Each structure stands twice: as structure tokens, then as C-alpha cells.
């Protein structure tokens, strides 16, 4: 359906649509506040006491074919080794 944008507008319709938009934005603002509160309840601060919590992460020791990059400090496979400096091995991504 074609819209004639040059046609004069009715002011009553504009005011009604603005009022409807204002009401819907207030409702959505209340919804956002509820969501933020729910997220905040699940968030734990960095200094929280976690001494009675069990860790569900299994730590695997570094394998013989891996190294720690002296630039980014990530564990990489030997195939990613670019060169070795006096500080230690450097991966291909850091050497680029």
C-alpha cells in the first residue's frame, strides 16, 4: 500500500500515538528493572566466600607437546611455536 507523505496529518492521531508510545515505554522500563534485579541476585561479588563450594572444573596438566607463550601467557601446542627469546617461547600469533 502506497503512503502519501505530502498529505497533511491529523494532530489528534499524532498525540494519541505519542501517548501510547509513552505508556508502552514505561511498561518496558518496569520489565527491565525486574530483569536487572534478577540478574543482580545471581551475581556474586569478587570477594565472596567460596570456601564451602566445590569446583566442577577438571584441570589437566600441561602436556609434553605444549608450551606457555611468554607474550600472551596462553598454553599453546608446539606447532604454534614461532621462536624462542631470552624471556621464553613466543607463539605465532604474538610474533605477527
Buried (B, 14 or more C-beta within 10 A) or exposed (E): EEEEEEEEEEEEEEEEEEEEEEEEEEEEEEEEEEEEEEEEEEEEEEEEEEEEEEEEEEEEEEEEEEBEBBBEEEEBEEEBBBEEEEEEBBBEEBEE
